[in-house]
Amino acid sequence: MTFGKAIEAVKNGRRISRSGWNGKSQYVELATCISYKNPSGEIVNVNHDAIGNQALAFVGTSGVQLGWLASQADMLADDWQVIE
């Protein structure tokens, strides 16, 4: 599937992955209710005017990367798939 269709799947609560990725257990999903702890120890709930409190999360073999950005190769690839 194309990247555009994969993004639509993520927005509908699905997990996506590329068949060409080396790590077969890697995927991208939508993270919501994002918050962080600032240097003062306060929990800040993110709520951006344009995107709310959502971001793409890449779940890989080394952990989770919030705010994942697709590469040019990822955006142009047709090997995206929904992970069940």
mmCIF file of the N, C-alpha and C atoms, coordinates in Angstrom:
data_MODEL
# 
_entry.id   MODEL 
# 
loop_
_atom_site.group_PDB 
_atom_site.id 
_atom_site.type_symbol 
_atom_site.label_atom_id 
_atom_site.label_alt_id 
_atom_site.label_comp_id 
_atom_site.label_asym_id 
_atom_site.label_entity_id 
_atom_site.label_seq_id 
_atom_site.pdbx_PDB_ins_code 
_atom_site.Cartn_x 
_atom_site.Cartn_y 
_atom_site.Cartn_z 
_atom_site.occupancy 
_atom_site.B_iso_or_equiv 
_atom_site.pdbx_formal_charge 
_atom_site.auth_seq_id 
_atom_site.auth_comp_id 
_atom_site.auth_asym_id 
_atom_site.auth_atom_id 
_atom_site.pdbx_PDB_model_num 
ATOM 1   N N  . MET A 1 1  ? 0.835  -1.175 0.000  1.00 0.00 ? 1  MET A N  1 
ATOM 2   C CA . MET A 1 1  ? 0.000  0.000  0.000  1.00 0.00 ? 1  MET A CA 1 
ATOM 3   C C  . MET A 1 1  ? 0.879  1.238  0.000  1.00 0.00 ? 1  MET A C  1 
ATOM 4   N N  . THR A 1 2  ? 0.349  2.351  -0.422 1.00 0.00 ? 2  THR A N  1 
ATOM 5   C CA . THR A 1 2  ? 1.098  3.606  -0.461 1.00 0.00 ? 2  THR A CA 1 
ATOM 6   C C  . THR A 1 2  ? 1.189  4.224  0.931  1.00 0.00 ? 2  THR A C  1 
ATOM 7   N N  . PHE A 1 3  ? 2.068  5.188  1.061  1.00 0.00 ? 3  PHE A N  1 
ATOM 8   C CA . PHE A 1 3  ? 2.237  5.891  2.332  1.00 0.00 ? 3  PHE A CA 1 
ATOM 9   C C  . PHE A 1 3  ? 0.956  6.630  2.717  1.00 0.00 ? 3  PHE A C  1 
ATOM 10  N N  . GLY A 1 4  ? 0.295  7.242  1.738  1.00 0.00 ? 4  GLY A N  1 
ATOM 11  C CA . GLY A 1 4  ? -0.949 7.952  2.017  1.00 0.00 ? 4  GLY A CA 1 
ATOM 12  C C  . GLY A 1 4  ? -2.011 7.044  2.612  1.00 0.00 ? 4  GLY A C  1 
ATOM 13  N N  . LYS A 1 5  ? -2.152 5.860  2.045  1.00 0.00 ? 5  LYS A N  1 
ATOM 14  C CA . LYS A 1 5  ? -3.130 4.904  2.579  1.00 0.00 ? 5  LYS A CA 1 
ATOM 15  C C  . LYS A 1 5  ? -2.701 4.398  3.947  1.00 0.00 ? 5  LYS A C  1 
ATOM 16  N N  . ALA A 1 6  ? -1.398 4.242  4.144  1.00 0.00 ? 6  ALA A N  1 
ATOM 17  C CA . ALA A 1 6  ? -0.886 3.793  5.441  1.00 0.00 ? 6  ALA A CA 1 
ATOM 18  C C  . ALA A 1 6  ? -1.167 4.839  6.519  1.00 0.00 ? 6  ALA A C  1 
ATOM 19  N N  . ILE A 1 7  ? -1.000 6.114  6.190  1.00 0.00 ? 7  ILE A N  1 
ATOM 20  C CA . ILE A 1 7  ? -1.275 7.177  7.156  1.00 0.00 ? 7  ILE A CA 1 
ATOM 21  C C  . ILE A 1 7  ? -2.762 7.192  7.517  1.00 0.00 ? 7  ILE A C  1 
ATOM 22  N N  . GLU A 1 8  ? -3.620 6.989  6.532  1.00 0.00 ? 8  GLU A N  1 
ATOM 23  C CA . GLU A 1 8  ? -5.060 6.911  6.816  1.00 0.00 ? 8  GLU A CA 1 
ATOM 24  C C  . GLU A 1 8  ? -5.349 5.753  7.773  1.00 0.00 ? 8  GLU A C  1 
ATOM 25  N N  . ALA A 1 9  ? -4.669 4.627  7.579  1.00 0.00 ? 9  ALA A N  1 
ATOM 26  C CA . ALA A 1 9  ? -4.852 3.477  8.467  1.00 0.00 ? 9  ALA A CA 1 
ATOM 27  C C  . ALA A 1 9  ? -4.426 3.823  9.891  1.00 0.00 ? 9  ALA A C  1 
ATOM 28  N N  . VAL A 1 10 ? -3.302 4.524  10.040 1.00 0.00 ? 10 VAL A N  1 
ATOM 29  C CA . VAL A 1 10 ? -2.827 4.934  11.372 1.00 0.00 ? 10 VAL A CA 1 
ATOM 30  C C  . VAL A 1 10 ? -3.847 5.848  12.034 1.00 0.00 ? 10 VAL A C  1 
ATOM 31  N N  . LYS A 1 11 ? -4.388 6.787  11.267 1.00 0.00 ? 11 LYS A N  1 
ATOM 32  C CA . LYS A 1 11 ? -5.375 7.714  11.821 1.00 0.00 ? 11 LYS A CA 1 
ATOM 33  C C  . LYS A 1 11 ? -6.643 6.987  12.255 1.00 0.00 ? 11 LYS A C  1 
ATOM 34  N N  . ASN A 1 12 ? -6.867 5.806  11.707 1.00 0.00 ? 12 ASN A N  1 
ATOM 35  C CA . ASN A 1 12 ? -8.020 4.983  12.081 1.00 0.00 ? 12 ASN A CA 1 
ATOM 36  C C  . ASN A 1 12 ? -7.676 3.939  13.145 1.00 0.00 ? 12 ASN A C  1 
ATOM 37  N N  . GLY A 1 13 ? -6.516 4.108  13.802 1.00 0.00 ? 13 GLY A N  1 
ATOM 38  C CA . GLY A 1 13 ? -6.173 3.244  14.930 1.00 0.00 ? 13 GLY A CA 1 
ATOM 39  C C  . GLY A 1 13 ? -5.397 1.987  14.590 1.00 0.00 ? 13 GLY A C  1 
ATOM 40  N N  . ARG A 1 14 ? -4.890 1.875  13.374 1.00 0.00 ? 14 ARG A N  1 
ATOM 41  C CA . ARG A 1 14 ? -4.152 0.678  12.978 1.00 0.00 ? 14 ARG A CA 1 
ATOM 42  C C  . ARG A 1 14 ? -2.641 0.888  13.138 1.00 0.00 ? 14 ARG A C  1 
ATOM 43  N N  . ARG A 1 15 ? -1.906 -0.178 13.179 1.00 0.00 ? 15 ARG A N  1 
ATOM 44  C CA . ARG A 1 15 ? -0.437 -0.153 13.184 1.00 0.00 ? 15 ARG A CA 1 
ATOM 45  C C  . ARG A 1 15 ? 0.032  -0.441 11.763 1.00 0.00 ? 15 ARG A C  1 
ATOM 46  N N  . ILE A 1 16 ? 1.092  0.239  11.346 1.00 0.00 ? 16 ILE A N  1 
ATOM 47  C CA . ILE A 1 16 ? 1.607  0.041  9.990  1.00 0.00 ? 16 ILE A CA 1 
ATOM 48  C C  . ILE A 1 16 ? 3.094  -0.264 10.025 1.00 0.00 ? 16 ILE A C  1 
ATOM 49  N N  . SER A 1 17 ? 3.556  -0.888 8.954  1.00 0.00 ? 17 SER A N  1 
ATOM 50  C CA . SER A 1 17 ? 4.959  -1.253 8.831  1.00 0.00 ? 17 SER A CA 1 
ATOM 51  C C  . SER A 1 17 ? 5.295  -1.361 7.352  1.00 0.00 ? 17 SER A C  1 
ATOM 52  N N  . ARG A 1 18 ? 6.568  -1.308 7.037  1.00 0.00 ? 18 ARG A N  1 
ATOM 53  C CA . ARG A 1 18 ? 7.022  -1.554 5.671  1.00 0.00 ? 18 ARG A CA 1 
ATOM 54  C C  . ARG A 1 18 ? 7.590  -2.961 5.594  1.00 0.00 ? 18 ARG A C  1 
ATOM 55  N N  . SER A 1 19 ? 7.241  -3.671 4.542  1.00 0.00 ? 19 SER A N  1 
ATOM 56  C CA . SER A 1 19 ? 7.777  -5.025 4.387  1.00 0.00 ? 19 SER A CA 1 
ATOM 57  C C  . SER A 1 19 ? 9.280  -4.997 4.143  1.00 0.00 ? 19 SER A C  1 
ATOM 58  N N  . GLY A 1 20 ? 9.813  -3.867 3.678  1.00 0.00 ? 20 GLY A N  1 
ATOM 59  C CA . GLY A 1 20 ? 11.242 -3.734 3.404  1.00 0.00 ? 20 GLY A CA 1 
ATOM 60  C C  . GLY A 1 20 ? 12.095 -3.388 4.606  1.00 0.00 ? 20 GLY A C  1 
ATOM 61  N N  . TRP A 1 21 ? 11.483 -3.143 5.765  1.00 0.00 ? 21 TRP A N  1 
ATOM 62  C CA . TRP A 1 21 ? 12.263 -2.819 6.955  1.00 0.00 ? 21 TRP A CA 1 
ATOM 63  C C  . TRP A 1 21 ? 12.988 -4.059 7.454  1.00 0.00 ? 21 TRP A C  1 
ATOM 64  N N  . ASN A 1 22 ? 14.209 -3.862 7.965  1.00 0.00 ? 22 ASN A N  1 
ATOM 65  C CA . ASN A 1 22 ? 15.022 -4.980 8.455  1.00 0.00 ? 22 ASN A CA 1 
ATOM 66  C C  . ASN A 1 22 ? 14.417 -5.644 9.688  1.00 0.00 ? 22 ASN A C  1 
ATOM 67  N N  . GLY A 1 23 ? 14.005 -4.846 10.657 1.00 0.00 ? 23 GLY A N  1 
ATOM 68  C CA . GLY A 1 23 ? 13.420 -5.399 11.880 1.00 0.00 ? 23 GLY A CA 1 
ATOM 69  C C  . GLY A 1 23 ? 11.958 -5.745 11.660 1.00 0.00 ? 23 GLY A C  1 
ATOM 70  N N  . LYS A 1 24 ? 11.638 -7.008 11.645 1.00 0.00 ? 24 LYS A N  1 
ATOM 71  C CA . LYS A 1 24 ? 10.277 -7.448 11.321 1.00 0.00 ? 24 LYS A CA 1 
ATOM 72  C C  . LYS A 1 24 ? 9.268  -7.119 12.414 1.00 0.00 ? 24 LYS A C  1 
ATOM 73  N N  . SER A 1 25 ? 9.718  -6.790 13.623 1.00 0.00 ? 25 SER A N  1 
ATOM 74  C CA . SER A 1 25 ? 8.776  -6.453 14.693 1.00 0.00 ? 25 SER A CA 1 
ATOM 75  C C  . SER A 1 25 ? 8.590  -4.943 14.845 1.00 0.00 ? 25 SER A C  1 
ATOM 76  N N  . GLN A 1 26 ? 9.095  -4.157 13.890 1.00 0.00 ? 26 GLN A N  1 
ATOM 77  C CA . GLN A 1 26 ? 8.992  -2.703 13.940 1.00 0.00 ? 26 GLN A CA 1 
ATOM 78  C C  . GLN A 1 26 ? 7.679  -2.248 13.316 1.00 0.00 ? 26 GLN A C  1 
ATOM 79  N N  . TYR A 1 27 ? 7.096  -1.184 13.885 1.00 0.00 ? 27 TYR A N  1 
ATOM 80  C CA . TYR A 1 27 ? 5.875  -0.633 13.314 1.00 0.00 ? 27 TYR A CA 1 
ATOM 81  C C  . TYR A 1 27 ? 5.698  0.812  13.760 1.00 0.00 ? 27 TYR A C  1 
ATOM 82  N N  . VAL A 1 28 ? 4.735  1.483  13.152 1.00 0.00 ? 28 VAL A N  1 
ATOM 83  C CA . VAL A 1 28 ? 4.373  2.858  13.488 1.00 0.00 ? 28 VAL A CA 1 
ATOM 84  C C  . VAL A 1 28 ? 2.919  2.851  13.927 1.00 0.00 ? 28 VAL A C  1 
ATOM 85  N N  . GLU A 1 29 ? 2.626  3.610  14.980 1.00 0.00 ? 29 GLU A N  1 
ATOM 86  C CA . GLU A 1 29 ? 1.251  3.748  15.440 1.00 0.00 ? 29 GLU A CA 1 
ATOM 87  C C  . GLU A 1 29 ? 1.034  5.177  15.911 1.00 0.00 ? 29 GLU A C  1 
ATOM 88  N N  . LEU A 1 30 ? -0.229 5.544  16.123 1.00 0.00 ? 30 LEU A N  1 
ATOM 89  C CA . LEU A 1 30 ? -0.569 6.882  16.576 1.00 0.00 ? 30 LEU A CA 1 
ATOM 90  C C  . LEU A 1 30 ? -0.495 6.941  18.093 1.00 0.00 ? 30 LEU A C  1 
ATOM 91  N N  . ALA A 1 31 ? 0.270  7.890  18.602 1.00 0.00 ? 31 ALA A N  1 
ATOM 92  C CA . ALA A 1 31 ? 0.348  8.136  20.040 1.00 0.00 ? 31 ALA A CA 1 
ATOM 93  C C  . ALA A 1 31 ? -0.562 9.314  20.370 1.00 0.00 ? 31 ALA A C  1 
ATOM 94  N N  . THR A 1 32 ? -1.357 9.173  21.423 1.00 0.00 ? 32 THR A N  1 
ATOM 95  C CA . THR A 1 32 ? -2.244 10.250 21.859 1.00 0.00 ? 32 THR A CA 1 
ATOM 96  C C  . THR A 1 32 ? -2.030 10.513 23.343 1.00 0.00 ? 32 THR A C  1 
ATOM 97  N N  . CYS A 1 33 ? -2.649 11.557 23.836 1.00 0.00 ? 33 CYS A N  1 
ATOM 98  C CA . CYS A 1 33 ? -2.539 11.925 25.260 1.00 0.00 ? 33 CYS A CA 1 
ATOM 99  C C  . CYS A 1 33 ? -1.086 12.137 25.667 1.00 0.00 ? 33 CYS A C  1 
ATOM 100 N N  . ILE A 1 34 ? -0.341 12.799 24.813 1.00 0.00 ? 34 ILE A N  1 
ATOM 101 C CA . ILE A 1 34 ? 1.095  12.979 25.042 1.00 0.00 ? 34 ILE A CA 1 
ATOM 102 C C  . ILE A 1 34 ? 1.340  14.007 26.144 1.00 0.00 ? 34 ILE A C  1 
ATOM 103 N N  . SER A 1 35 ? 2.251  13.681 27.027 1.00 0.00 ? 35 SER A N  1 
ATOM 104 C CA . SER A 1 35 ? 2.680  14.601 28.077 1.00 0.00 ? 35 SER A CA 1 
ATOM 105 C C  . SER A 1 35 ? 4.159  14.371 28.339 1.00 0.00 ? 35 SER A C  1 
ATOM 106 N N  . TYR A 1 36 ? 4.760  15.308 29.059 1.00 0.00 ? 36 TYR A N  1 
ATOM 107 C CA . TYR A 1 36 ? 6.161  15.155 29.425 1.00 0.00 ? 36 TYR A CA 1 
ATOM 108 C C  . TYR A 1 36 ? 6.413  15.820 30.770 1.00 0.00 ? 36 TYR A C  1 
ATOM 109 N N  . LYS A 1 37 ? 7.528  15.461 31.380 1.00 0.00 ? 37 LYS A N  1 
ATOM 110 C CA . LYS A 1 37 ? 7.932  16.067 32.651 1.00 0.00 ? 37 LYS A CA 1 
ATOM 111 C C  . LYS A 1 37 ? 9.009  17.098 32.358 1.00 0.00 ? 37 LYS A C  1 
ATOM 112 N N  . ASN A 1 38 ? 8.789  18.348 32.779 1.00 0.00 ? 38 ASN A N  1 
ATOM 113 C CA . ASN A 1 38 ? 9.777  19.398 32.537 1.00 0.00 ? 38 ASN A CA 1 
ATOM 114 C C  . ASN A 1 38 ? 10.855 19.371 33.616 1.00 0.00 ? 38 ASN A C  1 
ATOM 115 N N  . PRO A 1 39 ? 11.902 20.210 33.495 1.00 0.00 ? 39 PRO A N  1 
ATOM 116 C CA . PRO A 1 39 ? 12.986 20.193 34.483 1.00 0.00 ? 39 PRO A CA 1 
ATOM 117 C C  . PRO A 1 39 ? 12.535 20.476 35.918 1.00 0.00 ? 39 PRO A C  1 
ATOM 118 N N  . SER A 1 40 ? 11.402 21.146 36.078 1.00 0.00 ? 40 SER A N  1 
ATOM 119 C CA . SER A 1 40 ? 10.886 21.423 37.422 1.00 0.00 ? 40 SER A CA 1 
ATOM 120 C C  . SER A 1 40 ? 10.106 20.254 38.000 1.00 0.00 ? 40 SER A C  1 
ATOM 121 N N  . GLY A 1 41 ? 9.945  19.184 37.197 1.00 0.00 ? 41 GLY A N  1 
ATOM 122 C CA . GLY A 1 41 ? 9.222  18.016 37.653 1.00 0.00 ? 41 GLY A CA 1 
ATOM 123 C C  . GLY A 1 41 ? 7.724  18.082 37.416 1.00 0.00 ? 41 GLY A C  1 
ATOM 124 N N  . GLU A 1 42 ? 7.265  19.134 36.733 1.00 0.00 ? 42 GLU A N  1 
ATOM 125 C CA . GLU A 1 42 ? 5.843  19.272 36.436 1.00 0.00 ? 42 GLU A CA 1 
ATOM 126 C C  . GLU A 1 42 ? 5.482  18.447 35.203 1.00 0.00 ? 42 GLU A C  1 
ATOM 127 N N  . ILE A 1 43 ? 4.322  17.822 35.223 1.00 0.00 ? 43 ILE A N  1 
ATOM 128 C CA . ILE A 1 43 ? 3.816  17.099 34.062 1.00 0.00 ? 43 ILE A CA 1 
ATOM 129 C C  . ILE A 1 43 ? 3.077  18.093 33.176 1.00 0.00 ? 43 ILE A C  1 
ATOM 130 N N  . VAL A 1 44 ? 3.513  18.205 31.932 1.00 0.00 ? 44 VAL A N  1 
ATOM 131 C CA . VAL A 1 44 ? 2.907  19.123 30.968 1.00 0.00 ? 44 VAL A CA 1 
ATOM 132 C C  . VAL A 1 44 ? 2.137  18.295 29.953 1.00 0.00 ? 44 VAL A C  1 
ATOM 133 N N  . ASN A 1 45 ? 0.848  18.525 29.844 1.00 0.00 ? 45 ASN A N  1 
ATOM 134 C CA . ASN A 1 45 ? 0.034  17.850 28.846 1.00 0.00 ? 45 ASN A CA 1 
ATOM 135 C C  . ASN A 1 45 ? 0.080  18.661 27.562 1.00 0.00 ? 45 ASN A C  1 
ATOM 136 N N  . VAL A 1 46 ? 0.575  18.057 26.510 1.00 0.00 ? 46 VAL A N  1 
ATOM 137 C CA . VAL A 1 46 ? 0.752  18.735 25.232 1.00 0.00 ? 46 VAL A CA 1 
ATOM 138 C C  . VAL A 1 46 ? -0.606 18.915 24.564 1.00 0.00 ? 46 VAL A C  1 
ATOM 139 N N  . ASN A 1 47 ? -0.861 20.094 24.034 1.00 0.00 ? 47 ASN A N  1 
ATOM 140 C CA . ASN A 1 47 ? -2.067 20.333 23.263 1.00 0.00 ? 47 ASN A CA 1 
ATOM 141 C C  . ASN A 1 47 ? -1.768 21.435 22.256 1.00 0.00 ? 47 ASN A C  1 
ATOM 142 N N  . HIS A 1 48 ? -1.205 21.053 21.128 1.00 0.00 ? 48 HIS A N  1 
ATOM 143 C CA . HIS A 1 48 ? -0.818 21.976 20.076 1.00 0.00 ? 48 HIS A CA 1 
ATOM 144 C C  . HIS A 1 48 ? -2.067 22.459 19.341 1.00 0.00 ? 48 HIS A C  1 
ATOM 145 N N  . ASP A 1 49 ? -2.119 23.750 19.022 1.00 0.00 ? 49 ASP A N  1 
ATOM 146 C CA . ASP A 1 49 ? -3.299 24.327 18.356 1.00 0.00 ? 49 ASP A CA 1 
ATOM 147 C C  . ASP A 1 49 ? -3.663 23.615 17.061 1.00 0.00 ? 49 ASP A C  1 
ATOM 148 N N  . ALA A 1 50 ? -2.674 23.189 16.283 1.00 0.00 ? 50 ALA A N  1 
ATOM 149 C CA . ALA A 1 50 ? -2.952 22.603 14.968 1.00 0.00 ? 50 ALA A CA 1 
ATOM 150 C C  . ALA A 1 50 ? -3.133 21.086 14.999 1.00 0.00 ? 50 ALA A C  1 
ATOM 151 N N  . ILE A 1 51 ? -2.385 20.392 15.857 1.00 0.00 ? 51 ILE A N  1 
ATOM 152 C CA . ILE A 1 51 ? -2.433 18.925 15.820 1.00 0.00 ? 51 ILE A CA 1 
ATOM 153 C C  . ILE A 1 51 ? -2.913 18.283 17.117 1.00 0.00 ? 51 ILE A C  1 
ATOM 154 N N  . GLY A 1 52 ? -3.299 19.081 18.090 1.00 0.00 ? 52 GLY A N  1 
ATOM 155 C CA . GLY A 1 52 ? -3.763 18.501 19.343 1.00 0.00 ? 52 GLY A CA 1 
ATOM 156 C C  . GLY A 1 52 ? -2.625 17.879 20.117 1.00 0.00 ? 52 GLY A C  1 
ATOM 157 N N  . ASN A 1 53 ? -2.833 16.669 20.590 1.00 0.00 ? 53 ASN A N  1 
ATOM 158 C CA . ASN A 1 53 ? -1.781 15.980 21.360 1.00 0.00 ? 53 ASN A CA 1 
ATOM 159 C C  . ASN A 1 53 ? -1.525 14.602 20.767 1.00 0.00 ? 53 ASN A C  1 
ATOM 160 N N  . GLN A 1 54 ? -1.316 14.580 19.461 1.00 0.00 ? 54 GLN A N  1 
ATOM 161 C CA . GLN A 1 54 ? -1.042 13.324 18.763 1.00 0.00 ? 54 GLN A CA 1 
ATOM 162 C C  . GLN A 1 54 ? 0.305  13.399 18.047 1.00 0.00 ? 54 GLN A C  1 
ATOM 163 N N  . ALA A 1 55 ? 0.932  12.243 17.885 1.00 0.00 ? 55 ALA A N  1 
ATOM 164 C CA . ALA A 1 55 ? 2.179  12.140 17.140 1.00 0.00 ? 55 ALA A CA 1 
ATOM 165 C C  . ALA A 1 55 ? 2.327  10.697 16.664 1.00 0.00 ? 55 ALA A C  1 
ATOM 166 N N  . LEU A 1 56 ? 3.134  10.513 15.644 1.00 0.00 ? 56 LEU A N  1 
ATOM 167 C CA . LEU A 1 56 ? 3.455  9.155  15.219 1.00 0.00 ? 56 LEU A CA 1 
ATOM 168 C C  . LEU A 1 56 ? 4.517  8.593  16.146 1.00 0.00 ? 56 LEU A C  1 
ATOM 169 N N  . ALA A 1 57 ? 4.348  7.337  16.518 1.00 0.00 ? 57 ALA A N  1 
ATOM 170 C CA . ALA A 1 57 ? 5.318  6.651  17.367 1.00 0.00 ? 57 ALA A CA 1 
ATOM 171 C C  . ALA A 1 57 ? 5.881  5.467  16.590 1.00 0.00 ? 57 ALA A C  1 
ATOM 172 N N  . PHE A 1 58 ? 7.201  5.410  16.478 1.00 0.00 ? 58 PHE A N  1 
ATOM 173 C CA . PHE A 1 58 ? 7.886  4.274  15.861 1.00 0.00 ? 58 PHE A CA 1 
ATOM 174 C C  . PHE A 1 58 ? 8.250  3.318  16.985 1.00 0.00 ? 58 PHE A C  1 
ATOM 175 N N  . VAL A 1 59 ? 7.749  2.101  16.907 1.00 0.00 ? 59 VAL A N  1 
ATOM 176 C CA . VAL A 1 59 ? 8.045  1.084  17.915 1.00 0.00 ? 59 VAL A CA 1 
ATOM 177 C C  . VAL A 1 59 ? 9.015  0.100  17.273 1.00 0.00 ? 59 VAL A C  1 
ATOM 178 N N  . GLY A 1 60 ? 10.232 0.089  17.783 1.00 0.00 ? 60 GLY A N  1 
ATOM 179 C CA . GLY A 1 60 ? 11.270 -0.747 17.194 1.00 0.00 ? 60 GLY A CA 1 
ATOM 180 C C  . GLY A 1 60 ? 11.937 -1.640 18.213 1.00 0.00 ? 60 GLY A C  1 
ATOM 181 N N  . THR A 1 61 ? 13.002 -2.251 17.790 1.00 0.00 ? 61 THR A N  1 
ATOM 182 C CA . THR A 1 61 ? 13.713 -3.194 18.646 1.00 0.00 ? 61 THR A CA 1 
ATOM 183 C C  . THR A 1 61 ? 14.402 -2.518 19.827 1.00 0.00 ? 61 THR A C  1 
ATOM 184 N N  . SER A 1 62 ? 14.661 -1.196 19.725 1.00 0.00 ? 62 SER A N  1 
ATOM 185 C CA . SER A 1 62 ? 15.336 -0.479 20.809 1.00 0.00 ? 62 SER A CA 1 
ATOM 186 C C  . SER A 1 62 ? 14.390 0.344  21.663 1.00 0.00 ? 62 SER A C  1 
ATOM 187 N N  . GLY A 1 63 ? 13.091 0.284  21.393 1.00 0.00 ? 63 GLY A N  1 
ATOM 188 C CA . GLY A 1 63 ? 12.134 1.057  22.174 1.00 0.00 ? 63 GLY A CA 1 
ATOM 189 C C  . GLY A 1 63 ? 11.232 1.892  21.280 1.00 0.00 ? 63 GLY A C  1 
ATOM 190 N N  . VAL A 1 64 ? 10.673 2.946  21.862 1.00 0.00 ? 64 VAL A N  1 
ATOM 191 C CA . VAL A 1 64 ? 9.702  3.791  21.171 1.00 0.00 ? 64 VAL A CA 1 
ATOM 192 C C  . VAL A 1 64 ? 10.318 5.149  20.870 1.00 0.00 ? 64 VAL A C  1 
ATOM 193 N N  . GLN A 1 65 ? 10.110 5.617  19.654 1.00 0.00 ? 65 GLN A N  1 
ATOM 194 C CA . GLN A 1 65 ? 10.550 6.944  19.242 1.00 0.00 ? 65 GLN A CA 1 
ATOM 195 C C  . GLN A 1 65 ? 9.305  7.774  18.945 1.00 0.00 ? 65 GLN A C  1 
ATOM 196 N N  . LEU A 1 66 ? 8.994  8.742  19.813 1.00 0.00 ? 66 LEU A N  1 
ATOM 197 C CA . LEU A 1 66 ? 7.851  9.617  19.589 1.00 0.00 ? 66 LEU A CA 1 
ATOM 198 C C  . LEU A 1 66 ? 8.216  10.694 18.581 1.00 0.00 ? 66 LEU A C  1 
ATOM 199 N N  . GLY A 1 67 ? 7.253  11.084 17.784 1.00 0.00 ? 67 GLY A N  1 
ATOM 200 C CA . GLY A 1 67 ? 7.499  12.116 16.783 1.00 0.00 ? 67 GLY A CA 1 
ATOM 201 C C  . GLY A 1 67 ? 8.277  11.588 15.598 1.00 0.00 ? 67 GLY A C  1 
ATOM 202 N N  . TRP A 1 68 ? 8.071  10.318 15.256 1.00 0.00 ? 68 TRP A N  1 
ATOM 203 C CA . TRP A 1 68 ? 8.772  9.693  14.140 1.00 0.00 ? 68 TRP A CA 1 
ATOM 204 C C  . TRP A 1 68 ? 8.482  10.451 12.853 1.00 0.00 ? 68 TRP A C  1 
ATOM 205 N N  . LEU A 1 69 ? 9.511  10.674 12.047 1.00 0.00 ? 69 LEU A N  1 
ATOM 206 C CA . LEU A 1 69 ? 9.379  11.321 10.750 1.00 0.00 ? 69 LEU A CA 1 
ATOM 207 C C  . LEU A 1 69 ? 9.759  10.343 9.654  1.00 0.00 ? 69 LEU A C  1 
ATOM 208 N N  . ALA A 1 70 ? 8.912  10.210 8.659  1.00 0.00 ? 70 ALA A N  1 
ATOM 209 C CA . ALA A 1 70 ? 9.179  9.322  7.537  1.00 0.00 ? 70 ALA A CA 1 
ATOM 210 C C  . ALA A 1 70 ? 10.284 9.894  6.662  1.00 0.00 ? 70 ALA A C  1 
ATOM 211 N N  . SER A 1 71 ? 11.124 9.021  6.145  1.00 0.00 ? 71 SER A N  1 
ATOM 212 C CA . SER A 1 71 ? 12.160 9.443  5.204  1.00 0.00 ? 71 SER A CA 1 
ATOM 213 C C  . SER A 1 71 ? 11.549 9.604  3.819  1.00 0.00 ? 71 SER A C  1 
ATOM 214 N N  . GLN A 1 72 ? 12.304 10.154 2.892  1.00 0.00 ? 72 GLN A N  1 
ATOM 215 C CA . GLN A 1 72 ? 11.853 10.250 1.500  1.00 0.00 ? 72 GLN A CA 1 
ATOM 216 C C  . GLN A 1 72 ? 11.535 8.862  0.959  1.00 0.00 ? 72 GLN A C  1 
ATOM 217 N N  . ALA A 1 73 ? 12.398 7.900  1.273  1.00 0.00 ? 73 ALA A N  1 
ATOM 218 C CA . ALA A 1 73 ? 12.173 6.528  0.805  1.00 0.00 ? 73 ALA A CA 1 
ATOM 219 C C  . ALA A 1 73 ? 10.876 5.957  1.385  1.00 0.00 ? 73 ALA A C  1 
ATOM 220 N N  . ASP A 1 74 ? 10.616 6.226  2.670  1.00 0.00 ? 74 ASP A N  1 
ATOM 221 C CA . ASP A 1 74 ? 9.377  5.753  3.297  1.00 0.00 ? 74 ASP A CA 1 
ATOM 222 C C  . ASP A 1 74 ? 8.153  6.360  2.616  1.00 0.00 ? 74 ASP A C  1 
ATOM 223 N N  . MET A 1 75 ? 8.197  7.655  2.346  1.00 0.00 ? 75 MET A N  1 
ATOM 224 C CA . MET A 1 75 ? 7.042  8.334  1.757  1.00 0.00 ? 75 MET A CA 1 
ATOM 225 C C  . MET A 1 75 ? 6.755  7.872  0.332  1.00 0.00 ? 75 MET A C  1 
ATOM 226 N N  . LEU A 1 76 ? 7.788  7.473  -0.403 1.00 0.00 ? 76 LEU A N  1 
ATOM 227 C CA . LEU A 1 76 ? 7.614  7.065  -1.790 1.00 0.00 ? 76 LEU A CA 1 
ATOM 228 C C  . LEU A 1 76 ? 7.416  5.563  -1.970 1.00 0.00 ? 76 LEU A C  1 
ATOM 229 N N  . ALA A 1 77 ? 7.551  4.806  -0.892 1.00 0.00 ? 77 ALA A N  1 
ATOM 230 C CA . ALA A 1 77 ? 7.462  3.344  -0.975 1.00 0.00 ? 77 ALA A CA 1 
ATOM 231 C C  . ALA A 1 77 ? 6.014  2.871  -1.134 1.00 0.00 ? 77 ALA A C  1 
ATOM 232 N N  . ASP A 1 78 ? 5.863  1.739  -1.778 1.00 0.00 ? 78 ASP A N  1 
ATOM 233 C CA . ASP A 1 78 ? 4.559  1.103  -1.958 1.00 0.00 ? 78 ASP A CA 1 
ATOM 234 C C  . ASP A 1 78 ? 4.459  -0.220 -1.197 1.00 0.00 ? 78 ASP A C  1 
ATOM 235 N N  . ASP A 1 79 ? 5.384  -0.438 -0.240 1.00 0.00 ? 79 ASP A N  1 
ATOM 236 C CA . ASP A 1 79 ? 5.377  -1.702 0.497  1.00 0.00 ? 79 ASP A CA 1 
ATOM 237 C C  . ASP A 1 79 ? 4.851  -1.561 1.925  1.00 0.00 ? 79 ASP A C  1 
ATOM 238 N N  . TRP A 1 80 ? 4.023  -0.541 2.161  1.00 0.00 ? 80 TRP A N  1 
ATOM 239 C CA . TRP A 1 80 ? 3.404  -0.369 3.477  1.00 0.00 ? 80 TRP A CA 1 
ATOM 240 C C  . TRP A 1 80 ? 2.341  -1.425 3.680  1.00 0.00 ? 80 TRP A C  1 
ATOM 241 N N  . GLN A 1 81 ? 2.179  -1.841 4.924  1.00 0.00 ? 81 GLN A N  1 
ATOM 242 C CA . GLN A 1 81 ? 1.170  -2.851 5.248  1.00 0.00 ? 81 GLN A CA 1 
ATOM 243 C C  . GLN A 1 81 ? 0.600  -2.585 6.628  1.00 0.00 ? 81 GLN A C  1 
ATOM 244 N N  . VAL A 1 82 ? -0.624 -3.015 6.834  1.00 0.00 ? 82 VAL A N  1 
ATOM 245 C CA . VAL A 1 82 ? -1.256 -2.910 8.149  1.00 0.00 ? 82 VAL A CA 1 
ATOM 246 C C  . VAL A 1 82 ? -0.847 -4.140 8.943  1.00 0.00 ? 82 VAL A C  1 
ATOM 247 N N  . ILE A 1 83 ? -0.441 -3.912 10.189 1.00 0.00 ? 83 ILE A N  1 
ATOM 248 C CA . ILE A 1 83 ? -0.034 -4.983 11.086 1.00 0.00 ? 83 ILE A CA 1 
ATOM 249 C C  . ILE A 1 83 ? -1.234 -5.336 11.972 1.00 0.00 ? 83 ILE A C  1 
ATOM 250 N N  . GLU A 1 84 ? -1.574 -6.572 12.022 1.00 0.00 ? 84 GLU A N  1 
ATOM 251 C CA . GLU A 1 84 ? -2.734 -7.013 12.844 1.00 0.00 ? 84 GLU A CA 1 
ATOM 252 C C  . GLU A 1 84 ? -2.296 -7.324 14.248 1.00 0.00 ? 84 GLU A C  1 
# 
